[in-house]
Amino acid sequence: MGMRHALIDVTPLRASPAFRRLWVGQTLSGFGGQMTVVAVMFQVWQLTHSTTWTGAVALAQAVPLIALGLFAGTLVDRVDRRRFYVAMTAGQTVCSVVLAVQAYVGGVPVGVVVLLVAVQSCCVAGGGPASKTFVPALLPREQLAAGLALRRISFQGAMLVGPAVAGLVLGTLGAGACYTIDAVSFVAALYGALGLPKRVAEAEASGRPGLRGVRDGLAFLVRTPVVRGALLTDLAATVLSMPISLFPLINAERFGDGPRTLGLFLSAIAVGGVGASLFSGTFTRSARPGLVMLGSSVTWGLALALCGLAPNRWLGLACLVLAGAADTVSVLSRNTLVQSHTPNEMLGRVGAAEQIVGQAGPDLGNMRGGLVADATSGVAALVSGGVLCVGAVVLVGLVTPGLGWRSRDSADAAGGRATAAGS
């Protein structure tokens, strides 16, 4: 009984056919999406052999998410969410088909490839916030954390398997085959979306459009302590201590600059994350997700600081496994807090804010780490980032009602959220 409760809770997959179809569709499309990420980078590099152009790909993915996110979230809160999500998924499908065609035809300017990536990212900017509104509508409150954990392990599985398969396909069939697989995978996502019950489409059309709707969403974030604290905790963990840009330098300074060790750095974080997801039953049933979020975020910072001080590579990698596990626990607890404290009419805008924070935070954190390392050293940047993260998270916990030891049962504190589940 103890082990069963420790493992990831699959009750939502058994209890809700609509959630199961949505989850399977998004899992398959996420796998295809990771193949496209690798294929685009490979194709752009083959066309240009320029890191400026490969950097432009990352920019084409990030800018639409940040620039359009809140406006898309406002629209999600005013329209039929299911139809909007289907339209955005169809747009991504078309972009993948066009990417496949241009790869098979050849001779297309690299700027066209980057433009297609940007257009597809515009669809993601709209589809992402819409997708975040479905889980609270499909599942009862007591299954919300388990449903979010299932989505998390789906994402991690795609991150682990997708790039590896993409490498094999690129080496044998080329970039066009990767894009084709991605386009086909969207069929599963469309099937899952079209099977959603009518009630998940309902949105409060009373919200104001355009900039006024964005302003209303930002005002909600500011005046809702738990949601504000959850997003600030995420920013503290990513902006202050994101370590990815430091890995090559840390590897050179501390661990002999071996390529095998460098490759293990990211794998170690992923292994920790998958492990935490598989045993997510140990924390998704917690009545105090705020305390779990703060504790895991502090653990993330401490693990990264200890990695910088580790005397050998294996201890350093063990610290990264711990950091990856802590990151997953923090993400799932934060998502549970945000979803359970957000009313239905605000889910689109708050989901968009989460998406922006999730995109911009790591990018800013990697930039911060690189700048600090250039001025000092990789070890100093990693250790100082971890320490700053711990201090900032503790401060957020101290000043935010509803988090930490001042938190109450999330179900009691979530009185503001309207949900159609179970009705």
Buried (B, 14 or more C-beta within 10 A) or exposed (E): EEEEEBEBBEBBBEBBEBBBBBBBBBBBBBBBBBBBBBBBBBBBBEBBEEEEBBEBBBBBBBBBBBBBBBBBBBBBBBBBBBEBBBBBBBBBBBBBBBBBBBBEEEEBEBEEBBEBBBBBBBBBBBBBBBBBBBBBBBBBBEBBBBBBBBBBBBBBBBBBBBBEBBBEBBEEEBBBBBBBBBBBBBBBBBBBBBBBBEEBBBBBEEBBEEEEBBEBBEEBBEEBBBBBBBBBBBBBBBBBBBBBBBBBBBBBBBBEEEEEBBEBBBBBBBBBBBBBBBBBBBBBEBEBBBBBBBBBBBBBBBBBBBBBBBEEBEEBBBBBBBBBBBBBBBBBBBBBBBBBBBBBBBBBBBBBBBBBBBBBBBBBBBEBBBEBBEEEBBBBBBBBBBBBBBBBBBEBBEEBEBBBEEBEEBEEBBEBBBBBBEE
